[in-house]
Amino acid sequence: MSSVLTPRVPPHSVEAEQSVLGSLMLDNAAIDKIDGMLREADFYRPDHGLIWATICRLIAQNQPADVITAVEALKAAGRLEDVGGMPYLNALATCVPSAANIRRYAALVRERADGRRALSGLTDAMEAVWSQHDGWRDTAETAVGSALEASGPANTGSTVYTATEAMELAAQAIIDRAEGKAPLLLRTGIPQLDALLRGGLMPGATYVLGGRPSHGKTAVALAVATSAGKNWPVLFLSLEMGAQAIGERLLTSLGDIPVDNLDDANHLRQRDCPVWPKVTGVLERTDLKITIDDQPALDGPAIARKARAHHRKHGLKLLVLDHIGLTEPTSDEQRENRNLQIERVSKLMMRLAKELGCAVLILSQLNRGIEQRSDKRPTMADLRDSGSLEQDASGVFFVYRKWVYEKDEPFRNHITLTCGKARNFKQGDVDLFFDGATQRVAGWEGPPPEDTGIKHGPKRDR
């Protein structure tokens, strides 16, 4: 039994392309509805791309763009016959009754164009795999990443506003807030920090959490992820700790289980060992929407692919990267300095936050120079490898444990969380309670130890 292979045509919609062009010739003002959505290269048919470019040029020159003016412009350029002459332009102008649905037509054109770009990237990846040339893995991964990026959500809205329009947007946001319709904010689980953030982490914004080793960066990040993960999908990219270690920290912090109890085999074998009921209780009552990915040595494109894939499959409201100092350069970055490589990852994370509409929390190791100073509280200058982190982030926070340096008993369970940069929220310090035995983080209750010298802990739910 024989079969005939039918050539597969790349994704496109001639009708949608015709409808966009016809709509614009009917109503030039309709171009404002699709500002930024389309480029000449998005059109499958070259003649449609040429007509699009001609119409856009006329509108940009404040000239009417209709059948007659488009014909004259194309004739002057010697390209009129390339697009089918006046009969075809006439047909375009009459193919739609109005320009009311131009945004939908443009979205179809862009969707098909992204599909063609995705196919092109995947084809390049296949060729790289078949060739087995030196560096074929990097070539294939880059091609696949480009394909996924092309097939991701397009920027379908205008980013240009008049001052009056911008103020109207702000006024509407204030009205929404007053009516309880404020935009989604991700609660951190730490009331004092939420107050500083004016409610919580903002989707679309990037935050940096910096600190030296053993100061509680990961513990704070897990506390934030746990709070968000009760209601929203979270992706935790752990480049340093394995999933099992992260899981153990979640068990100990949520179950109030001292880490040492998990290491003592004799204790675990006792008939009345309290660990097992606590572990079982956590597993039975906890349903966190957190995905932990512990693949080490990720580069920028790999991070983007994982985030986009998670967003498509599960949705994504919080992306945590622990930590940026362990990201790897791509093959193209091997000969560049570390600052440039970190800068690219930082800007990538900022773009992902806006593209996917999620909050991004980047953990960063601070410079060793702190250890040589008398005042060991972190500052913005201590961010390691790149000033781009400071520039790109909406907020920069530092964790500091005085106990690590001075072993002063009142500070044993105390973390100072300092806000070094705040865009659209407050600056200040937040006192945190940190239980090193269970890795539990919570808001500090009562005066900080600097004022009283008395150790305070968090209020516990009964």
RAVEN-V37718 format. One record per residue. N is the residue number from 0. RES is the residue in one small letter. PSI is psi in whole degrees, -180 to 180 (* if undefined). OMEGA is omega in whole degrees, -180 to 180 (none if undefined). D_FIRST is the distance of its C-alpha to the first C-alpha in Angstrom with 1 decimal. Layout:
((N,RES,PSI,OMEGA,D_FIRST) (N,RES,PSI,OMEGA,D_FIRST))
This chain:
((0,m,123,-177,0.0) (1,s,156,177,3.8) (2,s,149,-180,6.8) (3,v,125,179,10.3) (4,l,121,179,13.2) (5,t,126,179,16.1) (6,p,137,-179,19.5) (7,r,128,-178,21.6) (8,v,135,179,25.1) (9,p,154,-179,28.0) (10,p,133,176,29.9) (11,h,164,175,32.4) (12,s,99,179,34.1) (13,v,-40,-178,35.5) (14,e,-42,179,37.2) (15,a,-40,178,39.0) (16,e,-44,179,40.1) (17,q,-39,-178,41.4) (18,s,-37,176,43.2) (19,v,-48,-178,45.0) (20,l,-43,179,46.3) (21,g,-40,179,47.3) (22,s,-42,-179,49.1) (23,l,-37,179,51.1) (24,m,-25,175,52.2) (25,l,-39,-175,53.3) (26,d,99,-178,55.2) (27,n,-31,-178,56.0) (28,a,-16,-179,57.5) (29,a,-15,179,54.0) (30,i,-26,178,53.3) (31,d,-27,-179,55.6) (32,k,-21,-177,53.1) (33,i,25,-179,50.3) (34,d,124,177,52.6) (35,g,-3,-176,50.8) (36,m,-34,-171,47.4) (37,l,151,171,45.8) (38,r,165,180,45.9) (39,e,-38,-178,44.9) (40,a,-12,180,42.0) (41,d,-15,-180,40.6) (42,f,131,-178,39.5) (43,y,-43,180,36.0) (44,r,126,-180,37.1) (45,p,-36,180,39.8) (46,d,-35,177,41.7) (47,h,-40,177,42.0) (48,g,-39,179,43.3) (49,l,-42,178,45.8) (50,i,-43,177,47.0) (51,w,-48,-179,47.4) (52,a,-38,180,49.5) (53,t,-47,179,51.6) (54,i,-46,-180,52.3) (55,c,-39,-180,53.1) (56,r,-42,179,55.5) (57,l,-44,-180,57.3) (58,i,-41,179,57.8) (59,a,-27,179,59.0) (60,q,11,-180,61.6) (61,n,33,176,62.8) (62,q,150,176,61.6) (63,p,143,179,59.9) (64,a,91,177,56.1) (65,d,-170,-177,55.1) (66,v,-46,-175,53.3) (67,i,-49,-177,56.3) (68,t,-35,178,57.2) (69,a,-41,178,53.6) (70,v,-45,-179,53.3) (71,e,-41,-180,56.6) (72,a,-41,179,55.7) (73,l,-36,178,52.4) (74,k,-41,179,54.1) (75,a,-31,180,56.8) (76,a,-1,-179,54.1) (77,g,27,-175,52.4) (78,r,8,-174,49.2) (79,l,-45,-178,49.3) (80,e,-22,179,46.7) (81,d,-21,-178,44.4) (82,v,11,177,44.1) (83,g,8,177,43.9) (84,g,-171,-178,47.6) (85,m,-37,-180,49.7) (86,p,-40,-178,47.3) (87,y,-38,178,44.7) (88,l,-38,176,47.5) (89,n,-43,-180,48.8) (90,a,-39,178,45.4) (91,l,-43,-177,45.3) (92,a,-20,-178,48.8) (93,t,6,-176,47.9) (94,c,-12,177,44.6) (95,v,145,-179,46.3) (96,p,-27,180,49.4) (97,s,173,-180,51.1) (98,a,14,-173,50.8) (99,a,-33,-175,51.1) (100,n,22,-175,47.5) (101,i,-34,-179,47.4) (102,r,-39,178,47.3) (103,r,-41,178,44.1) (104,y,-44,-179,42.5) (105,a,-38,179,43.7) (106,a,-38,177,42.2) (107,l,-42,179,38.8) (108,v,-45,-179,39.1) (109,r,-40,180,40.2) (110,e,-45,179,37.5) (111,r,-36,179,34.8) (112,a,-41,177,36.7) (113,d,-37,177,36.9) (114,g,-40,179,33.2) (115,r,-39,178,32.7) (116,r,-39,178,35.4) (117,a,-44,179,33.7) (118,l,-40,180,30.4) (119,s,-43,179,32.5) (120,g,-41,180,34.3) (121,l,-35,176,31.2) (122,t,-43,177,29.7) (123,d,-39,179,32.9) (124,a,-43,179,32.8) (125,m,-42,180,29.4) (126,e,-38,179,30.6) (127,a,-41,179,33.7) (128,v,-44,-179,31.9) (129,w,-35,-175,29.7) (130,s,-34,-178,32.9) (131,q,30,178,35.0) (132,h,167,178,38.1) (133,d,129,179,41.5) (134,g,17,-178,41.7) (135,w,-31,180,38.0) (136,r,-46,180,38.5) (137,d,-42,180,41.2) (138,t,-44,-179,39.2) (139,a,-44,-179,36.2) (140,e,-41,179,38.5) (141,t,-42,-180,40.3) (142,a,-43,179,37.2) (143,v,-42,178,35.9) (144,g,-42,178,39.4) (145,s,-39,180,39.5) (146,a,-45,-180,36.1) (147,l,-37,178,37.5) (148,e,-41,179,40.7) (149,a,-34,-177,39.1) (150,s,3,179,37.2) (151,g,-180,-177,40.5) (152,p,135,-180,42.8) (153,a,159,174,44.3) (154,n,100,-172,47.9) (155,t,14,180,48.0) (156,g,156,179,51.7) (157,s,145,176,54.7) (158,t,13,-179,56.8) (159,v,124,-178,59.7) (160,y,148,170,62.5) (161,t,166,179,66.0) (162,a,-39,180,68.9) (163,t,-43,179,69.4) (164,e,-40,179,65.7) (165,a,-41,179,65.9) (166,m,-35,177,69.0) (167,e,-39,176,67.5) (168,l,-45,180,64.6) (169,a,-41,180,67.2) (170,a,-41,179,69.2) (171,q,-38,178,66.2) (172,a,-38,179,65.5) (173,i,-41,178,69.1) (174,i,-45,179,68.9) (175,d,-41,-180,65.7) (176,r,-41,180,67.5) (177,a,-31,-179,70.5) (178,e,10,179,68.3) (179,g,21,-180,66.5) (180,k,29,-178,63.3) (181,a,152,180,63.5) (182,p,157,-179,60.3) (183,l,128,172,58.7) (184,l,138,-179,60.7) (185,l,112,179,59.6) (186,r,138,-178,62.6) (187,t,-11,-175,63.4) (188,g,-2,179,65.0) (189,i,101,-173,68.3) (190,p,-40,-179,70.5) (191,q,-37,179,72.7) (192,l,-40,177,69.7) (193,d,-38,178,68.2) (194,a,-41,178,71.6) (195,l,-39,-177,71.6) (196,l,5,-177,68.1) (197,r,38,174,69.1) (198,g,-30,-178,66.8) (199,g,-174,179,64.2) (200,l,137,-177,61.5) (201,m,122,174,60.1) (202,p,138,-176,56.3) (203,g,-6,-179,55.6) (204,a,154,-180,58.5) (205,t,136,-179,58.7) (206,y,145,178,61.3) (207,v,135,175,62.5) (208,l,108,-176,64.1) (209,g,154,177,66.0) (210,g,162,175,68.0) (211,r,163,178,69.0) (212,p,146,177,67.6) (213,s,15,179,68.9) (214,h,-4,172,70.0) (215,g,19,-180,67.3) (216,k,-54,-176,64.7) (217,t,-37,179,61.7) (218,a,-44,178,63.7) (219,v,-44,180,64.5) (220,a,-41,179,60.9) (221,l,-35,177,59.6) (222,a,-42,179,62.3) (223,v,-45,180,61.0) (224,a,-39,179,57.3) (225,t,-42,179,58.3) (226,s,-47,-180,60.1) (227,a,-38,-175,57.3) (228,g,-10,175,54.6) (229,k,-26,-176,56.2) (230,n,-22,-170,54.9) (231,w,153,179,52.6) (232,p,133,-177,49.6) (233,v,139,173,51.0) (234,l,120,-179,49.3) (235,f,106,178,51.6) (236,l,106,-177,50.7) (237,s,100,-179,52.8) (238,l,-9,-175,52.9) (239,e,-52,-177,55.9) (240,m,146,177,55.7) (241,g,165,-179,52.8) (242,a,-37,-180,51.4) (243,q,-42,179,53.3) (244,a,-40,177,56.6) (245,i,-43,178,56.0) (246,g,-38,179,55.2) (247,e,-41,179,58.5) (248,r,-39,178,60.4) (249,l,-43,179,59.0) (250,l,-47,-176,59.9) (251,t,-40,-178,63.5) (252,s,-42,-179,64.3) (253,l,-31,-179,62.9) (254,g,1,-179,64.3) (255,d,49,-177,67.6) (256,i,120,176,67.0) (257,p,134,-178,68.8) (258,v,-37,-179,66.5) (259,d,-31,-180,68.8) (260,n,-26,-180,68.1) (261,l,-16,-179,64.5) (262,d,-12,-175,65.5) (263,d,100,-177,68.1) (264,a,-39,180,66.3) (265,n,-41,179,69.6) (266,h,-43,-178,69.8) (267,l,-27,-178,66.2) (268,r,-11,-179,66.8) (269,q,142,-175,69.8) (270,r,-38,-177,69.4) (271,d,25,-179,70.8) (272,c,123,-176,69.1) (273,p,-8,-176,68.9) (274,v,-45,-171,65.8) (275,w,-44,176,63.2) (276,p,-37,179,64.2) (277,k,-43,178,64.3) (278,v,-47,179,60.8) (279,t,-40,180,59.4) (280,g,-43,179,61.2) (281,v,-46,-178,59.7) (282,l,-35,-177,56.2) (283,e,-34,-174,56.7) (284,r,-7,-174,58.4) (285,t,127,177,56.6) (286,d,82,-176,53.4) (287,l,137,178,53.2) (288,k,53,-178,50.4) (289,i,129,172,50.7) (290,t,126,-180,47.9) (291,i,121,178,49.2) (292,d,114,-175,47.3) (293,d,23,176,49.1) (294,q,124,-178,47.0) (295,p,170,170,49.7) (296,a,45,176,50.1) (297,l,143,171,48.2) (298,d,178,-176,48.4) (299,g,-53,-180,48.6) (300,p,-37,179,44.9) (301,a,-40,177,44.0) (302,i,-45,-180,46.6) (303,a,-42,-179,45.3) (304,r,-44,-179,41.7) (305,k,-41,-179,42.9) (306,a,-45,-179,45.1) (307,r,-39,179,42.6) (308,a,-42,179,39.9) (309,h,-41,-180,42.6) (310,h,-42,-180,43.6) (311,r,-38,-174,40.1) (312,k,-43,-173,39.5) (313,h,-13,-165,43.0) (314,g,166,-180,45.3) (315,l,124,178,48.1) (316,k,-21,177,51.9) (317,l,128,176,53.4) (318,l,123,-180,52.2) (319,v,130,176,54.4) (320,l,115,-177,54.3) (321,d,99,-7,56.4) (322,h,169,-171,57.4) (323,i,-25,180,56.9) (324,g,-16,-180,58.8) (325,l,4,176,55.9) (326,t,151,-178,53.2) (327,e,150,174,51.8) (328,p,152,171,51.6) (329,t,172,-179,48.3) (330,s,-33,-179,47.7) (331,d,-18,-176,49.2) (332,e,2,-173,52.3) (333,q,-36,-175,53.1) (334,r,1,-180,55.9) (335,e,163,-178,57.4) (336,n,163,-174,60.2) (337,r,-35,-179,59.8) (338,n,-45,-180,61.4) (339,l,-39,-179,58.8) (340,q,-45,178,56.0) (341,i,-38,179,57.6) (342,e,-40,-179,58.3) (343,r,-40,178,54.6) (344,v,-41,180,53.7) (345,s,-47,-179,56.5) (346,k,-34,176,55.4) (347,l,-45,-180,51.8) (348,m,-38,178,53.1) (349,m,-42,179,55.1) (350,r,-41,180,52.1) (351,l,-41,179,50.0) (352,a,-45,-178,52.8) (353,k,-42,-178,52.8) (354,e,-45,-175,49.1) (355,l,-8,-180,48.3) (356,g,36,-180,51.5) (357,c,158,171,52.6) (358,a,143,179,55.7) (359,v,129,178,55.5) (360,l,115,-178,58.0) (361,i,123,174,58.2) (362,l,142,-177,60.3) (363,s,135,174,62.2) (364,q,139,-180,64.4) (365,l,160,-178,67.8) (366,n,151,179,69.6) (367,r,-13,-178,71.8) (368,g,-24,178,74.8) (369,i,-38,-175,75.6) (370,e,-23,-179,76.8) (371,q,-5,-178,79.5) (372,r,153,175,80.9) (373,s,-40,176,83.7) (374,d,109,-173,82.0) (375,k,12,175,78.5) (376,r,132,-177,77.2) (377,p,150,174,74.1) (378,t,174,-180,74.1) (379,m,-32,-179,71.6) (380,a,-13,-177,72.5) (381,d,-6,178,71.1) (382,l,133,-170,67.5) (383,r,137,167,65.7) (384,d,-28,-176,64.0) (385,s,131,173,63.6) (386,g,-9,-180,65.8) (387,s,-31,178,62.6) (388,l,-46,179,62.3) (389,e,-41,-176,65.7) (390,q,-42,-172,64.7) (391,d,-28,-171,61.3) (392,a,148,172,62.2) (393,s,-27,178,63.6) (394,g,141,177,65.6) (395,v,126,-179,66.7) (396,f,151,178,68.1) (397,f,137,174,69.7) (398,v,140,-178,70.3) (399,y,125,177,73.6) (400,r,108,179,75.1) (401,k,-31,-179,78.8) (402,w,-35,-178,78.6) (403,v,-35,-175,76.5) (404,y,-35,-170,79.3) (405,e,-13,-179,82.5) (406,k,37,178,81.8) (407,d,116,-168,84.1) (408,e,-42,-180,83.7) (409,p,-19,-176,83.6) (410,f,6,-175,80.6) (411,r,-43,-175,78.6) (412,n,24,-174,76.2) (413,h,133,171,76.5) (414,i,134,170,74.0) (415,t,122,176,75.0) (416,l,110,-175,72.1) (417,t,133,175,73.2) (418,c,112,-180,71.6) (419,g,-22,178,72.0) (420,k,135,180,70.2) (421,a,118,176,69.6) (422,r,113,180,67.9) (423,n,21,169,68.5) (424,f,-174,-171,70.0) (425,k,153,170,73.1) (426,q,155,178,74.2) (427,g,-176,179,76.1) (428,d,148,174,75.9) (429,v,129,177,74.4) (430,d,127,-179,75.8) (431,l,147,171,73.2) (432,f,130,180,73.7) (433,f,117,177,71.7) (434,d,103,-178,71.7) (435,g,-28,-178,70.8) (436,a,-35,-178,70.6) (437,t,-6,-177,67.7) (438,q,27,-179,66.5) (439,r,136,179,67.2) (440,v,137,178,68.1) (441,a,171,176,69.9) (442,g,143,180,72.4) (443,w,135,178,75.9) (444,e,130,180,78.5) (445,g,179,-180,82.1) (446,p,149,177,83.8) (447,p,158,-175,82.3) (448,p,-23,179,84.0) (449,e,-31,-175,85.7) (450,d,-32,-171,87.9) (451,t,-24,-175,88.7) (452,g,11,180,87.8) (453,i,133,-180,86.4) (454,k,127,177,82.9) (455,h,150,176,81.0) (456,g,175,180,77.6) (457,p,155,172,75.3) (458,k,135,-178,75.8) (459,r,144,176,73.5) (460,d,135,179,71.9) (461,r,*,none,73.4))
